[in-house]
Amino acid sequence: MKKSIKFFLFIILSFSFVLSKDHHVFAQSNNIPKELLEVVTKIDLAANNQDLKLIEQNISPKFTTEDGLNYENFTSSLKNLWSKYKDLKYTTKIESWKQNQDQLVATTITNIQGSYDINGKKFTLNSEIKSEQYFLNNQLIKQKILTEKNEVTSGEKPPIATVNLPQKARPGQEFDFDVILQDPIGSYSVLGGVLENKIDSSLYLKPSTLELDTLSAGGIFKRVKLPMTPEDHWYSVILINTDGMRMITQRVNVEG
């Protein structure tokens, strides 16, 4: 049995600010510069209130990410994300910071939770993103995502699975992409499919199509080989049974 599905999982991914829902920042140390805390607090307030104008005031017009986003498509993608998830909650820890000439660089770990409904069916997002963020003149000017895992679930008992992937790889490297189901397939059926995407800005604004097939073993096991270019990749899996659905996406950082 084969089935195709379109999904906007990727637009969830890379909006990692140094935020917390309660308008304070969880920090590993107490020596964070005042100007860094101030801009973080403003972005925190804006994001939790879904205030795009305030976000725009605290992001540089020259803002870029290593995924190819700039100021315009970043804010457009963020607007699309907020139109879907009305109740996003951000909780972030500043793991470390450093001075890089005239810039302040913060390494953050952000947990994001939220939900949305489609035809009465609830979908729940859980995401953890570790990123490196660069600030200049009290504005966010650059972001690099270091690690990333996103899950969207629906239903009373979606399939539970473990995804085995490296966090980092080299151009041209081969590795295993394994999706291991917690419960063995017995009398019930599970539809599943996986997808590999080289990350670029267009994926934030258009859906991806993934073909599902009935699984006949305890998961999905693939050997993949990266191209010789150093772009990061997303690896996604969708699993569906009679009781629910689970989508998982993880990032592999490709360092040349």
C-alpha positions in Angstrom: 0.0 0.0 0.0 1.4 3.3 -1.0 0.2 6.8 0.0 1.6 10.3 -0.7 1.4 13.0 1.9 2.4 16.7 1.8 3.5 18.4 4.9 5.0 21.7 6.2 7.2 20.1 8.9 10.2 22.1 7.8 8.8 25.6 8.5 8.8 24.7 12.2 12.5 24.2 12.4 14.8 27.1 12.6 13.2 29.9 14.6 15.5 29.5 17.6 15.7 32.7 19.7 17.1 33.1 23.1 13.7 33.0 24.7 11.6 31.9 27.6 7.9 32.1 28.1 8.2 33.9 31.4 10.3 36.7 30.0 13.5 35.7 31.6 16.5 33.8 30.3 18.0 30.7 31.9 21.7 31.1 31.9 24.7 29.0 32.9 26.5 32.0 34.4 25.7 35.4 35.8 28.2 37.4 33.8 26.1 37.9 30.6 26.5 41.4 29.3 23.5 43.7 30.0 23.1 44.6 26.3 22.8 40.9 25.4 20.1 40.4 28.0 18.2 43.4 26.9 17.9 42.4 23.3 17.1 38.8 24.3 14.3 40.1 26.5 12.8 42.2 23.7 12.9 39.2 21.3 11.4 37.0 24.0 8.5 39.4 24.6 7.9 39.7 20.8 8.0 36.0 20.1 5.7 34.9 22.9 3.2 37.7 21.9 3.7 36.8 18.2 4.5 40.5 17.7 6.2 40.6 14.2 6.8 44.3 14.3 8.8 44.1 17.5 10.7 41.1 16.1 11.6 43.1 13.0 12.9 46.0 15.2 15.4 43.6 16.9 16.7 41.8 13.8 19.1 43.4 11.5 18.0 44.1 7.9 21.3 42.3 7.0 20.3 39.2 9.0 21.3 35.9 7.5 21.4 32.2 8.5 23.5 29.4 7.2 20.3 27.8 5.8 20.0 30.6 3.3 17.4 32.7 5.0 17.6 36.5 5.0 15.6 39.2 6.8 12.7 39.1 4.3 12.1 35.3 4.0 12.9 34.7 7.7 10.1 37.1 8.9 7.7 35.7 6.2 8.4 32.2 7.4 8.0 33.2 11.0 4.6 34.8 10.2 3.5 31.5 8.5 4.6 29.6 11.5 2.6 31.8 13.9 -0.5 31.5 11.7 -0.4 27.8 12.3 0.7 27.5 15.9 -1.2 29.9 18.1 0.2 28.8 21.4 3.9 28.3 20.9 5.9 28.3 24.2 9.7 28.9 24.1 12.0 27.9 27.0 15.7 28.7 26.4 19.0 28.3 28.3 22.0 30.4 27.4 24.7 27.7 27.5 27.6 30.1 26.9 28.6 33.4 25.3 31.7 35.1 24.0 32.9 38.3 22.5 33.9 38.2 18.8 35.4 41.5 18.0 32.4 43.9 18.1 29.8 41.1 18.2 28.3 39.2 21.1 27.9 35.5 20.3 25.5 33.3 22.4 25.1 29.6 22.3 21.5 28.7 23.2 19.4 25.6 23.7 15.7 26.3 23.0 12.8 24.0 23.6 9.6 24.8 21.7 6.1 23.4 22.3 2.9 24.1 20.6 -0.2 22.6 18.9 -2.7 23.2 16.1 -5.9 21.6 14.9 -6.9 20.3 11.5 -10.5 19.2 11.1 -10.8 18.6 14.8 -7.6 16.6 15.0 -4.9 17.9 17.3 -1.2 18.0 16.3 1.5 18.6 19.0 5.0 20.0 18.4 8.0 19.3 20.5 11.3 20.7 19.3 14.8 21.2 20.7 17.3 23.4 18.8 20.8 24.4 19.8 22.1 27.4 17.9 24.8 30.0 17.8 23.5 33.5 17.5 25.4 36.7 16.7 24.4 40.2 17.9 25.6 43.6 16.8 24.3 47.0 17.9 21.5 45.4 19.9 20.2 43.4 16.9 20.4 39.7 15.9 22.5 39.6 12.7 23.3 35.9 12.2 22.3 32.4 13.2 23.8 29.0 12.8 21.9 25.9 14.0 24.2 23.4 15.7 21.8 20.5 16.5 18.0 20.1 16.0 15.3 17.6 16.6 11.6 18.2 15.9 8.6 15.9 16.6 4.9 16.4 15.6 2.4 13.9 17.0 -1.3 13.3 16.8 -3.7 10.7 18.1 -4.0 8.7 21.3 -1.1 6.3 20.7 1.2 7.3 17.8 4.0 4.9 16.9 7.1 5.4 19.1 10.5 5.2 17.3 14.2 6.0 17.7 16.0 7.8 14.9 19.7 7.0 14.6 21.7 9.6 12.8 25.1 11.4 13.3 24.9 15.0 14.4 27.9 15.9 12.2 29.2 14.5 8.9 31.6 15.4 6.1 30.8 16.0 2.5 30.6 12.6 0.7 30.4 10.6 3.9 28.2 7.5 4.1 26.2 6.7 7.2 23.1 4.7 8.4 19.7 6.4 8.7 17.8 4.0 10.9 14.2 4.4 12.3 13.6 1.7 14.9 10.0 1.1 16.1 9.7 0.5 19.8 6.9 -2.0 19.4 7.3 -4.9 16.9 4.8 -5.0 14.0 2.3 -7.7 14.7 -1.4 -7.8 13.7 -1.6 -4.1 13.2 -0.1 -2.2 10.3 2.2 0.9 10.2 2.6 3.2 7.3 6.0 4.8 7.1 8.3 6.8 4.9 11.6 8.8 5.1 12.8 11.9 3.3 16.2 13.5 2.9 16.5 17.2 2.1 19.5 19.5 1.5 18.5 22.5 3.5 17.8 25.8 1.7 15.5 28.7 2.2 12.8 27.5 -0.2 11.9 24.6 2.1 10.6 27.0 4.7 7.8 28.3 2.4 6.7 25.2 0.4 5.5 21.8 1.4 7.4 18.6 0.9 5.9 15.4 -0.5 6.7 12.0 1.0 5.6 8.6 -0.1 4.4 6.2 2.6 4.4 2.4 2.4 3.4 -0.4 4.7 6.3 -1.4 6.9 7.0 -5.1 7.0 9.8 -5.0 9.6 10.6 -3.3 12.9 11.5 0.0 11.3 13.2 1.6 8.3 16.9 1.1 7.6 18.7 3.0 5.0 22.3 3.7 4.0 22.8 7.2 2.7 25.6 9.1 1.1 26.0 12.9 1.3 26.9 14.9 -1.8 30.3 16.4 -2.0 29.0 19.9 -1.1 28.9 21.1 2.5 25.2 22.0 3.0 23.4 20.7 6.1 20.7 18.1 5.6 17.3 17.3 7.2 16.3 13.7 7.6 12.6 13.1 8.2 10.3 10.1 9.0 6.6 9.9 9.2 4.9 6.9 10.9 1.2 6.3 11.0 -0.9 3.6 12.6 -4.6 3.3 13.5 -4.1 5.2 16.8 -2.0 8.1 15.7 0.9 9.7 13.7 4.5 10.7 14.5 6.8 12.9 12.4 10.4 13.3 13.3 13.0 15.5 11.7 16.7 15.7 12.7 19.5 17.8 11.3 22.9 16.5 10.2 25.5 19.3 10.1 27.8 18.9 7.1 31.1 20.5 7.7 33.6 20.8 4.8 
